Amino acid sequence: MEIDDIRREYAKGGLRRKDLLQNPIDQFDLWLQQAIDANLSDPTAMTVATVDASGQPFQRIVLLKEVDYKGFVFFTNFGSRKAQQIANNGKVSLHFPWHSLERQVHITGVAEKLPMSENIKYFSSRPKGSQLAAIASKQSSRISARGVLEAKFLELKQKFDDGDIPVPSFWGGFRIKPESIEFWQGGEHRLHDRFLFSRDNELWNIDRLAP
């Protein structure tokens, strides 16, 4: 089959203005819970798009770890490419693709580092293996072989075998304060439903967009 022949009809139902909650975070929480209830794989997986100093965009998938009225939170190594690009330009884009529900959510906003207290709280809740991996991996740096990474992991595992693992200074979270949130629901004949929430100070304006 040719690539341009691959298509399907979207028929799970539309999205109407009357069905939307007034606050987009509440609407997101509703859709996220429905994605979880539908047993989707990695329902909290989101694409994070950043831009480097030359204007080149980069994307990668991370896991959402918290969402509330303040924004969307994920954690990373501050030496990673995404963290370095955020340090240069805090404007980022998030994307949640819930394909089997024929839904997408797109978010634009500004990234801010979390305070150390929140980093400690989350780091302490992680499995020990994840804690060790956060220290062992100098994210985005070039390595000669996987064995180098595995050796560092085993070294740290022995070092902290009987003790608590300290939160590394080069690791922590970002909170994306949203400026816009778009909800996309697939529709028949490619007449998709799109609603864009745009922030106006502490209020949200809602517009229907053409598909």
N, C-alpha and C positions, 0 to 999 in steps of 0.2 A: 504493500500500500504506500502511495506517495504521501509525504508529509502534509501537503496541502489538501489531501482528502480526509484527514483526521479531524473529525468534528462530532459533536453530539448536541442534542437538544436539552435545554434547561427547562425543567418542568416541575420543580418542587414547590412552586407557588411564588407569588410576587411579594413585594414589600410596599406598603402604603403609608402615607404620612400619618394617618391616624393610629397606626400600629407602633410608631416610634415613641420611646420614652423621651422626656424633655432634656435629660442630661445624657450626653453621649457615653459617659463612663458607665452609667446604669445600663444603657443599651448594650455596650460592650460586655459587661458582666453577664447579661442575659444570654447573649450569643455564645460567649465562652462556656458558660455552664451547659448550654445545649450541645456544644461541640464535645464537651466532656461526657455528657450523658449518652451521646451517640457513639461513644467508644472510638472516637477518631484517634489515629496514631499521632502522638505528639501534638495535642491541641494547643499547647502553649508555645510551640515553635513559631518564631517570627523572623522575618528578614530584617536586618538592620543595614540601612544604606548610609554611607558617609562619603565625604569628598576630600581628596587630598589637596595639597597646596597648589597643584597645577590645574585643579578643576576636574580631575579624573574621579568618577564615582567608583565605589567599591561596595559589594554586598556580601553578607554572610548570614547564616542562620544561628540564632542563639535562643535560649529559653527565657520566656517571661517568668519572673519570680515574684512579682507583686504588682498589683494595680489598685489604685484608689483615686480619689479626686485630685491628688497631687501629681499623678502621672504613672508611667509605666517603667518598671525597674528590671534591669538585668545586670549581671556581674561579669567581670573580665579581668585580665591582666592589664595593668596600666601601661605596660610596655608593648602591648599588641598594636597592630596596625590601626585597628578601629579606634582604640583609645588615643593614639597619637593624632589621628585625624580629627577626632572630637576636640582635642586640646587646641587644635588650630582653627576649627570651625564647628561650633556646637550644634549647628542645625543638622538634624538627621531625619530620616524617614523610616517608619516601621510598616511591615506588611504581614498580615495573617491570612494564609490561603487555606480555607476550609473547603476543599474541593468537593467532597462527597455531600456536603450540605449546600453546594452551589453558592457559597458565600465568600466574600473577601472583606477585610477591613484594612484601610490604609490610613496611616497617621503621620502627620508632620509635627515637629516640635523642636525644642531646644534641650540638649542634654546637660545635666549638672551632676557633679560627683556627690555621692551619698556621704553623710558624716561617718566618722570611724565607728561610732556606736552601732549604726545599722550594719556596717560591714562585719563587725565582730559577731553580732547576733546571727546573721545568716551563715557566716563561715562556720560558726560553732555548731550549726544545725546540720551541716553537710556530712555525708559518710566519710570515714577517715581516709578511704582511698581517694576520694575527690579532693580532700584537703591536701594530701600529699602530692597529687597530680598538679594542683595549682602552684605548688612551690617548685616541683621538678621541671615544669615546662616553662621555658622563657618564650612565651607565645610569639609567633610570627618570625622568630629568629631562624636562621639557617642551621641545620644540623647535618652531620655527615651520615648518620645511620640511626635507625630506630633503637638500636642497642644502646646508644648513648643515653637516650631518654629513659629506657628501662633500667639501666644501671643506676642512674640518679634516683629514680623512684625507689629502688630496692635499698639504696644507701639511706635515704630518708626514712624508709619504713623501719629499718633497724635502729636508726637514731631516735625515733619517737615511738618505739615499740610500747613503752610503758607509760608514756606521758602525754600531756596535752600538746597539740600542735599550735604554735602561735600564728596569728593572722599575719601574713606577709605584708610588708608596707607597699609592695608593688601590685597589690590585688585589691579590688573593691567594686562597688557598684555605681551605676549611673541611673538617674531618674530622668525620663523624657517628659517634660511638661508639654502637653499637647496644645497645638495652635489650631489644628484642624483634624477631624476624624471623619472618614468617609465609609459608609456602609454600602456594600454592593451585594445585591441578590440577583442571581441569574433568572432570566425570563425567556419565555418562548419567542422564537423567531429573532433572537438576539436583541429583543426589547428589554434589556436588563433594567432593574430598578437601582438607582444610585441616589443616596442622600448625603449631603455634605454638611457637617457641623463645623462652623467657623467661630473661633473665640472672639468675643467683643468684651474686653476686660473680664469680668466674672460671668458674663452671660454668653449664650450660644445662639448664633443664627443658624437656621436650617434651610437649605436650598435643595431642590430636586435637580439633578443633573441629567442631561441627555446621555443615553448609553453610548 
